[in-house]
């Protein structure tokens, strides 16, 4: 614009000279004045161009250097290329680090320990290991901003995506590790594996039959072991825990899946159950009372049932709580009954749940327990899915239909509200002797705080058998593993010991076959587990 102004000044100067010597033939007012003004401006631009003082001929502005970081790739192919280059650079340089400074030490320690670490993106690392929390806290001091988290995204259900990571909550940088759900016994541990249970003794039943239940007496000096399903020999015996030997044999009366001891250890009550796991029941007496000293049967009752799924004795040993089967399968309903142990008389049928409508699902009673003072009867409610051809449109369901644990007052048989926020189906339960905690197991297993009614922790359980708990629910033992096929090897067969307060894994012991049943003995210092082919293992546990 400076050049235009100079040219404009030259034109005005010429105009001034002309005004000193006017040309009368050209008027400079009115419309002619406007035209003349436009012409003057045009002449000014032309003059500026001829004089070489156009604004486009000025010196160019200084060149700007773009200091912004390169944009992250947005196309799938570019992203894959960038990730591939990052992984290659990380693999080639052992000193290269991806995470922020807070979890950086753990990234390098894992690398140095030979654990496979791969960076999927900047600030993130994937480590092929499982974290043992107790060892992590014992060996290292976690930075204030770093947390170890294990959870499922987005909801707490079986189908959700398992996630485990050492995460910096300040920088949003983390090391992705393997969630326990995705781990096996061969998965590397960081920083160290949990200590192993001490194997005290290994025994094999002479029948080589599948162990169906194990139950320890109140003192933990004795335990009952039952074995055998519908197509194998059945046996049941009382074992001396200290000697790891059977001392009293009983006459089996079918497939036994429930055993409960009287508080004085003089009486046993056994319950006949389904013929095979999740299979059919059969008619006939379902409950038997035994003299524990001699192994003689004293009483049998429950003739109208097709078996029982759970049994529990009242604290005074006088009443038996049992979940009965109304038919061969769970689709035919169940009952919750109180029996007189001395006479075998049915005292109260707390509830009878029958199929009155053909619904998509039907709850049925499974494990049972008494409140420590005997005032409440608790029942675990599992859920049976009816076959499609048997279903009609679902009518409105009662409030208790999908509740995993239900409770009744023993005094008058009235149901009370209990764990209102417990909708997950439950197969077994154990209550602490001080009524402070409740252990539940089904598709998930975990511990409830009964004082606050809140869930302390829970984990996926899949189809594993019900866990065992010490009297105070401070320790929980759980079986893991499966058989590859009917004739294949057993995979990841073990007993795991957990801290009841927070769900942390304390210890584990490997088994040659998958354990079916677990019980604590000797005041929680021993664990007895039984599996396929009549296998029994007696484990010692020494508290830290």
C-alpha positions as CSV (number, residue, x, y, z in Angstrom):
1,X,0.0,0.0,0.0
2,X,3.0,2.3,0.5
3,X,3.7,2.1,-3.3
4,X,0.1,3.0,-4.1
5,X,0.3,6.0,-1.9
6,X,3.5,7.3,-3.6
7,X,1.9,6.9,-7.0
8,X,-1.2,8.6,-5.8
9,X,0.9,11.5,-4.6
10,X,2.5,11.8,-8.1
11,X,-0.9,11.9,-9.8
12,X,-2.2,14.6,-7.4
13,X,1.0,16.6,-8.1
14,X,0.2,16.5,-11.8
15,X,-3.3,17.5,-11.0
16,X,-2.1,20.5,-9.0
17,X,0.0,21.7,-11.9
18,X,-2.9,21.4,-14.3
19,X,-5.0,23.5,-11.9
20,X,-2.5,26.2,-12.2
21,X,-3.1,26.0,-16.0
22,X,-6.7,24.7,-16.3
23,X,-8.0,23.2,-19.5
24,X,-11.4,24.7,-19.7
25,X,-12.8,22.0,-21.9
26,X,-12.8,19.4,-19.1
27,X,-15.1,20.1,-16.1
28,X,-14.0,18.6,-12.8
29,X,-17.3,18.7,-10.8
30,X,-20.4,16.6,-10.6
31,X,-20.4,13.2,-12.4
32,X,-17.4,14.1,-14.3
33,X,-15.6,14.7,-11.0
34,X,-16.4,11.2,-9.8
35,X,-15.2,9.7,-13.0
36,X,-12.1,11.7,-12.7
37,X,-11.5,10.4,-9.2
38,X,-11.8,6.8,-10.3
39,X,-9.4,7.5,-13.1
40,X,-6.9,9.1,-10.8
41,X,-6.9,6.0,-8.6
42,X,-6.5,3.7,-11.6
43,X,-3.7,5.9,-12.9
44,X,-2.0,5.7,-9.4
45,X,-2.0,1.9,-9.5
46,X,-0.6,1.9,-13.1
47,X,2.0,4.4,-12.1
48,X,3.0,2.4,-9.1
49,X,3.4,-0.7,-11.3
50,X,5.5,1.2,-13.8
51,X,7.7,2.6,-11.1
52,X,8.3,-0.9,-9.7
53,X,6.9,0.0,-6.3
54,X,4.0,-2.6,-6.3
55,X,3.3,-4.1,-2.8
56,X,4.0,-7.6,-4.4
57,X,7.6,-6.6,-4.9
58,X,8.3,-6.0,-1.2
59,X,10.7,-8.2,0.6
60,X,9.0,-11.6,1.6
61,X,8.0,-12.2,5.2
62,X,10.5,-14.4,7.2
63,X,9.9,-18.2,6.8
64,X,8.0,-19.8,9.7
65,X,9.2,-23.1,11.0
66,X,6.4,-25.5,12.1
67,X,7.4,-26.8,15.5
68,X,4.2,-28.8,16.1
69,X,4.7,-32.6,16.5
70,X,3.7,-34.7,13.6
71,X,0.1,-35.7,13.6
72,X,-0.7,-39.2,14.8
73,X,-1.7,-41.5,11.9
74,X,-5.4,-41.7,11.4
75,X,-5.9,-44.4,8.8
76,X,-5.7,-48.1,9.8
77,X,-2.8,-48.8,7.5
78,X,-0.8,-45.8,8.8
79,X,-1.6,-46.8,12.4
80,X,-0.5,-50.4,11.8
81,X,2.7,-49.1,10.2
82,X,3.5,-46.8,13.1
83,X,2.8,-49.6,15.6
84,X,5.1,-51.9,13.7
85,X,7.9,-49.4,13.6
86,X,7.5,-48.7,17.3
87,X,7.7,-52.4,18.2
88,X,10.7,-52.9,16.0
89,X,12.5,-50.0,17.6
90,X,11.6,-51.2,21.1
91,X,12.8,-54.7,20.4
92,X,16.1,-53.5,18.9
93,X,16.9,-51.1,21.9
94,X,16.9,-52.8,25.3
95,X,17.2,-49.4,26.9
96,X,14.2,-47.9,25.2
97,X,11.2,-47.2,27.5
98,X,7.6,-46.5,26.7
99,X,5.7,-45.7,29.9
100,X,5.9,-42.5,31.9
101,X,8.5,-42.2,34.7
102,X,6.1,-43.6,37.4
103,X,5.8,-47.2,36.2
104,X,9.0,-47.0,34.2
105,X,10.9,-49.0,36.8
106,X,8.5,-52.0,36.6
107,X,8.7,-51.9,32.8
108,X,12.4,-52.2,32.8
109,X,12.4,-54.8,35.6
110,X,10.0,-57.0,33.6
111,X,12.2,-56.6,30.6
112,X,15.3,-57.6,32.6
113,X,13.4,-60.7,34.0
114,X,12.8,-62.0,30.5
115,X,9.1,-61.3,30.4
116,X,7.9,-60.5,26.9
117,X,7.0,-56.7,26.8
118,X,5.6,-55.1,23.7
119,X,4.5,-51.5,23.2
120,X,1.2,-51.4,21.3
121,X,1.3,-47.5,21.4
122,X,3.2,-44.6,22.9
123,X,3.1,-44.6,26.7
124,X,1.6,-48.1,26.8
125,X,3.2,-51.5,27.2
126,X,1.9,-55.1,27.1
127,X,3.6,-57.6,29.4
128,X,2.9,-61.3,29.2
129,X,2.8,-62.0,32.9
130,X,0.4,-62.2,35.8
131,X,0.9,-59.9,38.8
132,X,1.2,-61.5,42.3
133,X,0.0,-58.6,44.5
134,X,1.6,-59.8,47.7
135,X,5.0,-60.2,46.2
136,X,4.7,-56.9,44.4
137,X,4.0,-55.1,47.7
138,X,6.6,-57.1,49.6
139,X,9.4,-56.4,47.1
140,X,8.7,-52.9,45.8
141,X,7.2,-49.6,47.0
142,X,4.6,-48.6,44.4
143,X,4.7,-44.9,43.5
144,X,1.8,-42.9,44.9
145,X,0.3,-42.5,41.5
146,X,0.6,-46.1,40.4
147,X,-2.1,-48.7,41.1
148,X,-2.5,-52.4,40.2
149,X,-6.0,-52.9,38.9
150,X,-7.9,-56.1,37.8
151,X,-11.4,-55.7,36.5
152,X,-13.9,-56.4,33.8
153,X,-15.0,-53.9,31.2
154,X,-17.7,-52.6,30.9
155,X,-19.9,-54.5,33.3
156,X,-19.2,-57.1,36.0
157,X,-20.5,-60.1,34.1
158,X,-19.0,-63.3,32.8
159,X,-19.0,-62.1,29.1
160,X,-17.1,-58.9,29.7
161,X,-13.5,-58.1,28.7
162,X,-10.9,-58.8,31.5
163,X,-8.3,-56.1,32.1
164,X,-5.3,-56.1,34.4
165,X,-2.7,-53.3,34.5
166,X,-0.1,-51.4,36.5
167,X,-1.5,-47.9,35.8
168,X,-0.2,-44.4,36.5
169,X,-3.4,-42.5,37.4
170,X,-1.7,-39.2,36.9
171,X,-0.2,-39.6,33.4
172,X,-2.7,-42.3,32.1
173,X,0.3,-44.5,31.2
174,X,0.2,-48.2,32.0
175,X,1.6,-51.6,31.7
176,X,-1.1,-54.0,30.5
177,X,-0.6,-57.4,32.2
178,X,-2.6,-60.7,32.0
179,X,-5.9,-60.9,33.9
180,X,-6.2,-64.1,36.1
181,X,-9.1,-65.1,33.9
182,X,-6.8,-65.5,31.0
183,X,-4.0,-67.2,32.9
184,X,-2.9,-70.8,33.4
185,X,-0.5,-72.5,35.8
186,X,2.3,-71.9,33.2
187,X,1.8,-68.2,33.0
188,X,4.9,-66.2,34.2
189,X,4.5,-64.3,37.5
190,X,5.8,-60.9,38.4
191,X,7.7,-60.2,40.5
192,X,7.5,-63.8,41.9
193,X,5.0,-66.7,42.0
194,X,2.9,-67.3,45.2
195,X,4.4,-69.8,47.6
196,X,3.3,-73.4,47.2
197,X,1.1,-75.3,49.7
198,X,3.1,-78.0,51.4
199,X,1.9,-81.5,50.3
200,X,1.5,-83.5,53.5
201,X,0.1,-86.7,51.9
202,X,-1.4,-88.1,48.7
203,X,-3.9,-90.9,48.8
204,X,-5.9,-92.8,46.1
205,X,-9.2,-94.5,47.0
206,X,-9.2,-98.2,46.2
207,X,-12.4,-97.8,44.1
208,X,-10.7,-95.1,41.9
209,X,-14.1,-93.4,41.9
210,X,-14.7,-89.7,41.6
211,X,-14.7,-87.9,44.9
212,X,-18.2,-86.3,45.4
213,X,-17.9,-84.5,48.8
214,X,-15.6,-83.8,51.7
215,X,-16.7,-82.5,55.1
216,X,-14.6,-81.9,58.2
217,X,-15.8,-82.0,61.8
218,X,-16.0,-79.0,64.1
219,X,-12.6,-79.7,65.7
220,X,-11.0,-80.5,62.3
221,X,-9.7,-83.9,63.6
222,X,-11.9,-85.9,61.3
223,X,-13.2,-85.6,57.8
224,X,-15.7,-87.6,55.7
225,X,-14.9,-88.5,52.2
226,X,-17.6,-89.8,49.8
227,X,-16.9,-91.0,46.3
228,X,-18.7,-92.7,43.3
229,X,-21.3,-91.7,40.9
230,X,-24.2,-93.6,39.2
231,X,-22.0,-95.8,37.0
232,X,-19.1,-96.4,39.4
233,X,-18.8,-98.0,42.9
234,X,-19.8,-95.7,45.7
235,X,-18.0,-95.5,49.1
236,X,-18.0,-93.3,52.2
237,X,-15.6,-93.3,55.2
238,X,-14.5,-91.1,58.1
239,X,-10.8,-90.2,57.9
240,X,-8.3,-89.3,60.7
241,X,-6.8,-86.0,59.4
242,X,-3.6,-86.4,61.4
243,X,-2.9,-89.9,60.1
244,X,-4.4,-89.2,56.7
245,X,-6.1,-92.6,56.9
246,X,-9.7,-93.9,56.9
247,X,-10.9,-95.1,60.4
248,X,-14.6,-95.8,60.0
249,X,-16.4,-97.1,56.9
250,X,-20.1,-96.4,56.2
251,X,-22.4,-98.3,53.9
252,X,-23.1,-96.1,50.9
253,X,-26.7,-95.4,50.0
254,X,-26.3,-93.9,46.5
255,X,-24.5,-90.9,45.2
256,X,-23.7,-88.8,48.3
257,X,-23.1,-85.1,47.7
258,X,-23.8,-83.6,51.1
259,X,-22.4,-84.4,54.6
260,X,-22.8,-82.4,57.8
261,X,-21.4,-83.1,61.2
262,X,-23.1,-82.5,64.5
263,X,-21.4,-80.0,66.8
264,X,-20.3,-82.7,69.2
265,X,-18.9,-84.9,66.4
266,X,-21.0,-87.9,67.4
267,X,-23.5,-87.8,64.5
268,X,-23.3,-87.5,60.8
269,X,-26.0,-86.7,58.3
270,X,-25.6,-87.5,54.7
271,X,-27.6,-86.4,51.7
272,X,-28.1,-88.3,48.5
273,X,-27.8,-86.0,45.5
274,X,-27.9,-86.0,41.7
275,X,-26.5,-89.1,39.9
276,X,-23.8,-87.1,38.1
277,X,-22.8,-83.5,38.1
278,X,-25.8,-81.3,37.1
279,X,-27.6,-84.5,36.3
280,X,-30.8,-86.3,37.4
281,X,-32.0,-87.2,40.9
282,X,-33.7,-90.5,41.9
283,X,-36.6,-91.3,44.2
284,X,-36.2,-92.8,47.7
285,X,-34.9,-91.8,51.1
286,X,-32.6,-88.8,50.7
287,X,-31.4,-88.1,54.2
288,X,-29.5,-90.5,56.5
289,X,-28.4,-90.1,60.1
290,X,-25.3,-92.1,61.2
291,X,-23.4,-92.9,64.4
292,X,-20.0,-91.4,63.8
293,X,-18.2,-93.8,66.2
294,X,-19.5,-97.0,64.7
295,X,-20.6,-96.0,61.2
296,X,-24.1,-97.5,61.7
297,X,-27.2,-95.9,60.2
298,X,-29.7,-94.7,62.8
299,X,-32.4,-93.1,60.7
300,X,-33.5,-92.3,57.1
301,X,-36.1,-89.9,55.8
302,X,-37.0,-87.6,53.0
303,X,-38.8,-90.3,51.0
304,X,-40.8,-87.9,48.9
305,X,-37.7,-86.2,47.5
306,X,-35.5,-87.0,44.5
307,X,-32.4,-86.0,46.4
308,X,-31.0,-82.9,48.2
309,X,-28.6,-80.2,47.0
310,X,-27.6,-78.7,50.4
311,X,-27.7,-79.6,54.1
312,X,-26.9,-77.7,57.3
313,X,-27.4,-78.4,61.0
314,X,-28.6,-75.8,63.5
315,X,-26.1,-74.7,66.1
316,X,-27.7,-76.9,68.8
317,X,-27.7,-79.9,66.4
318,X,-31.4,-80.5,66.6
319,X,-32.7,-79.2,63.3
320,X,-31.6,-80.0,59.8
321,X,-32.0,-77.5,56.9
322,X,-32.2,-79.2,53.5
323,X,-32.9,-78.1,50.0
324,X,-34.9,-80.8,48.4
325,X,-35.6,-81.8,44.8
326,X,-39.2,-82.2,43.7
327,X,-38.3,-84.2,40.6
328,X,-35.4,-85.7,38.7
329,X,-34.3,-82.3,37.3
330,X,-34.1,-78.7,38.4
331,X,-37.0,-77.9,36.0
332,X,-39.4,-79.7,38.3
333,X,-39.0,-77.5,41.3
334,X,-37.5,-77.6,44.8
335,X,-38.2,-77.2,48.5
336,X,-36.6,-75.7,51.6
337,X,-37.3,-77.9,54.6
338,X,-36.6,-78.0,58.3
339,X,-36.4,-81.5,59.8
340,X,-36.1,-82.9,63.3
341,X,-32.9,-84.8,63.5
342,X,-34.0,-87.1,66.3
343,X,-37.2,-88.3,64.7
344,X,-36.8,-87.5,61.0
345,X,-40.1,-85.6,61.1
346,X,-40.7,-82.7,58.8
347,X,-41.0,-79.6,61.0
348,X,-41.6,-76.9,58.5
349,X,-41.6,-76.6,54.7
350,X,-40.4,-73.0,54.5
351,X,-41.1,-72.8,50.8
352,X,-42.1,-75.1,47.9
353,X,-41.1,-73.8,44.5
354,X,-42.9,-75.5,41.6
355,X,-43.3,-74.8,37.9
356,X,-46.7,-73.2,37.7
357,X,-46.0,-71.2,34.6
358,X,-43.7,-72.3,31.8
359,X,-41.1,-69.5,32.1
360,X,-37.7,-69.0,30.5
361,X,-35.9,-69.6,33.8
362,X,-36.7,-71.2,37.1
363,X,-34.8,-70.6,40.4
364,X,-34.1,-73.6,42.5
365,X,-32.5,-74.0,46.0
366,X,-28.9,-75.3,46.3
367,X,-26.5,-74.7,49.2
368,X,-28.0,-73.8,52.6
369,X,-26.7,-72.5,55.9
370,X,-28.0,-71.4,59.4
371,X,-27.4,-68.0,60.8
372,X,-24.8,-68.5,63.6
373,X,-27.4,-68.1,66.3
374,X,-29.9,-70.3,64.5
375,X,-32.5,-67.6,63.9
376,X,-32.4,-67.5,60.1
377,X,-32.3,-70.2,57.4
378,X,-30.3,-69.1,54.3
379,X,-30.6,-70.7,50.9
380,X,-28.5,-70.2,47.8
381,X,-30.7,-69.8,44.7
382,X,-29.3,-71.1,41.4
383,X,-31.1,-70.5,38.1
384,X,-32.2,-73.2,35.7
385,X,-32.9,-72.3,32.1
386,X,-35.9,-74.1,30.6
387,X,-35.6,-75.7,27.1
388,X,-37.1,-73.5,24.4
389,X,-40.1,-75.7,23.6
390,X,-41.3,-75.5,27.2
391,X,-41.5,-71.8,27.4
392,X,-44.4,-69.4,27.2
393,X,-44.4,-65.6,27.3
394,X,-42.9,-64.5,30.6
395,X,-45.4,-63.1,33.1
396,X,-44.4,-60.5,35.8
397,X,-41.9,-62.1,38.2
398,X,-41.8,-61.8,42.0
399,X,-39.2,-59.7,43.7
400,X,-37.2,-62.7,44.8
401,X,-37.0,-64.5,41.4
402,X,-33.4,-63.5,40.5
403,X,-32.1,-63.1,44.0
404,X,-29.0,-65.3,44.7
405,X,-29.5,-65.6,48.5
406,X,-32.8,-65.7,50.3
407,X,-33.5,-66.0,54.1
408,X,-36.4,-67.1,56.4
409,X,-37.0,-66.7,60.1
410,X,-36.8,-70.1,61.7
411,X,-39.3,-69.1,64.4
412,X,-42.3,-68.4,62.2
413,X,-41.1,-69.3,58.6
414,X,-41.5,-65.7,57.3
415,X,-39.1,-64.7,54.6
416,X,-37.0,-61.6,55.4
417,X,-35.2,-59.2,53.1
418,X,-31.6,-60.2,52.7
419,X,-28.8,-59.0,50.5
420,X,-31.2,-57.0,48.3
421,X,-28.4,-56.2,45.8
422,X,-27.4,-59.9,45.2
423,X,-28.9,-60.8,41.8
424,X,-26.3,-63.3,40.6
425,X,-27.3,-67.0,40.8
426,X,-25.6,-68.8,43.7
427,X,-24.8,-72.5,44.2
428,X,-23.1,-72.6,47.6
429,X,-22.7,-70.3,50.6
430,X,-20.8,-70.2,53.9
431,X,-21.3,-67.7,56.8
432,X,-18.7,-66.7,59.3
433,X,-19.4,-67.8,62.9
434,X,-19.5,-64.1,64.0
435,X,-22.0,-63.3,61.2
436,X,-19.7,-60.7,59.7
437,X,-19.0,-62.2,56.3
438,X,-20.8,-64.4,53.8
439,X,-19.0,-66.4,51.1
440,X,-21.1,-67.1,48.0
441,X,-20.2,-69.1,44.9
442,X,-21.8,-69.6,41.5
443,X,-20.8,-68.2,38.2
444,X,-18.8,-65.8,40.4
445,X,-17.4,-66.3,43.9
446,X,-16.6,-63.7,46.5
447,X,-17.2,-62.3,50.0
448,X,-20.0,-60.0,51.3
449,X,-19.7,-57.8,54.4
450,X,-22.9,-58.6,56.2
451,X,-22.5,-55.6,58.6
452,X,-22.8,-53.1,55.7
453,X,-24.5,-55.4,53.1
454,X,-21.7,-54.6,50.6
455,X,-19.6,-56.8,48.4
456,X,-16.0,-56.9,49.5
457,X,-14.8,-58.6,46.3
458,X,-15.7,-61.3,43.8
459,X,-14.1,-63.2,40.9
460,X,-15.3,-65.3,38.0
461,X,-15.8,-68.9,39.1
462,X,-17.1,-70.5,35.9
463,X,-18.2,-74.0,36.5
464,X,-15.7,-74.7,39.4
465,X,-17.1,-76.5,42.5
466,X,-18.1,-74.5,45.5
467,X,-15.1,-73.1,47.5
468,X,-14.4,-73.9,51.2
469,X,-14.0,-71.3,53.9
470,X,-12.6,-71.3,57.4
471,X,-15.0,-70.7,60.3
472,X,-14.2,-67.0,60.3
473,X,-14.2,-66.8,56.4
474,X,-10.6,-65.4,56.7
475,X,-9.3,-68.0,54.2
476,X,-11.0,-69.4,51.1
477,X,-9.8,-72.4,49.1
478,X,-11.0,-72.9,45.6
479,X,-10.5,-75.7,43.0
480,X,-9.3,-74.9,39.4
481,X,-8.7,-76.9,36.2
482,X,-10.5,-78.9,33.6
483,X,-10.0,-82.0,31.5
484,X,-9.2,-81.4,27.9
485,X,-11.6,-84.2,26.8
486,X,-13.0,-87.4,28.3
487,X,-9.6,-89.1,27.8
488,X,-7.2,-86.2,27.7
489,X,-4.9,-84.6,30.2
490,X,-6.0,-82.3,33.1
491,X,-5.2,-78.7,32.5
492,X,-4.3,-76.2,35.3
493,X,-5.6,-78.5,38.0
494,X,-4.8,-76.9,41.4
495,X,-6.1,-75.7,44.8
496,X,-5.9,-71.9,45.3
497,X,-5.9,-70.2,48.7
498,X,-7.3,-66.7,48.9
499,X,-7.4,-64.0,51.6
500,X,-11.0,-63.6,52.5
501,X,-10.7,-59.9,53.3
502,X,-9.5,-58.7,49.8
503,X,-9.5,-61.7,47.5
504,X,-5.7,-61.8,47.0
505,X,-4.2,-65.1,46.1
506,X,-2.0,-66.4,48.9
507,X,-0.8,-69.8,47.9
508,X,-1.6,-72.7,45.6
509,X,-1.0,-76.4,45.2
510,X,-0.9,-78.4,42.0
511,X,-3.1,-81.6,41.5
512,X,-2.8,-84.4,38.9
513,X,-6.6,-84.2,38.4
514,X,-9.1,-81.5,38.8
515,X,-10.3,-81.3,42.4
516,X,-14.1,-81.7,42.8
517,X,-14.3,-81.0,46.6
518,X,-12.4,-79.0,49.2
519,X,-12.5,-78.8,52.9
520,X,-10.4,-77.1,55.7
521,X,-9.2,-79.1,58.7
522,X,-7.1,-78.7,61.8
523,X,-8.3,-75.2,62.5
524,X,-7.7,-74.0,58.9
525,X,-4.0,-75.2,58.9
526,X,-4.8,-78.0,56.5
527,X,-6.7,-78.3,53.2
528,X,-8.1,-81.6,51.9
529,X,-9.0,-81.8,48.2
530,X,-10.4,-84.7,46.2
531,X,-10.6,-85.2,42.5
532,X,-11.1,-87.6,39.7
533,X,-10.0,-91.3,39.9
534,X,-10.2,-91.3,43.7
535,X,-7.4,-88.8,44.2
536,X,-7.0,-87.2,47.7
537,X,-4.4,-84.6,48.7
538,X,-3.7,-83.3,52.2
539,X,-2.1,-79.9,52.1
540,X,-0.5,-78.0,55.0
541,X,-0.8,-74.2,55.2
542,X,1.5,-72.1,57.3
543,X,0.3,-68.5,57.8
544,X,2.8,-65.8,56.9
